[in-house]
C-alpha cells in the first residue's frame, strides 16, 4: 500500500505541474500537500512517527509522550511548508499548515484532512479554466491516496485474535519440550539435545516473525519511504 501512496503522490504532483496554472496558487498548495501526506500517514500508522529514540512512556506519563509526538509532527509539517520562500506571506499555505497540525492535535485523522484539502483544490480548478478531463484525472489520483489510507488503516485496526496467539504459543511450548523424547531413540544422548534445540529455534523463529507481521508498520522503514516521496516531489 505504501507503493500505491508513492505512485499516487508522484502522479498527483506531476499532473498538478502539467495542468494547474502556476499563478493560481493552487499548484504550490497541491505540491505541499503531496509532500505532507506521507508524513501524516506514517504518524497515523506509527505511534512515535518512526522516531525510535522516543520512549513510549516517559517519567511524566503518556501525556508528555503525546505532546512530544505532536511537537515532532508540527515541526515536520512546518519544515515542508517553510521551504517555500513565500510561506510567510502566503495566507493559504499558512492556513493549510495550521489546519493539518490542528486536526492532529485534536486527535483527528490528519491524512484524511490532507485528502480533503486536495479535494478542495480539485474542485477549485474549474474556476481557473482547467479542462474537465484534467480535473477528473486529478480527482482519480486523490481517490487513490484515500483508498491507500483506508487499506493501511484496515491493517492497523484488524488485530490478530488473542486466543490464536496464546494457543499457538502454548502448543509450540509443549511441542518443544516433548521433542527430545521423540528424538532420543533415533539420535541417542549426544544428538538429541542439539537436534531439539535447532528444530525449536527454527519453529519459534517462524512464530516470532509471524507476530511481527501482525503489525508491519512497527518494523517497516516508513521514514525512508516518506523521505523518498518528499525528495521525488521536490525534484
Secondary structure, 3 states (H helix, E strand, C coil): CHHHHHHHHHHHHHHHHHHCCHHHCHHHHHHHHHHHHHHHHHHHHCCCCCCCCCCCCECCEHHHHHHHHHHHHHHHHHHHHHCCCCHHHCHHHHHHHHHHHHHHHCCCCHHHHHHHHHHHHHHHHHHHCCCHHHHHHHHHHHHHHHHHHHHHHHHHCCCCCHHHHHHHHHHHHHHHHHHHHHHHHHHHHHHHHHHHHHHHHHHHHHHHHHHHHCCHHHCCCHHHHHHHHHHHHHC
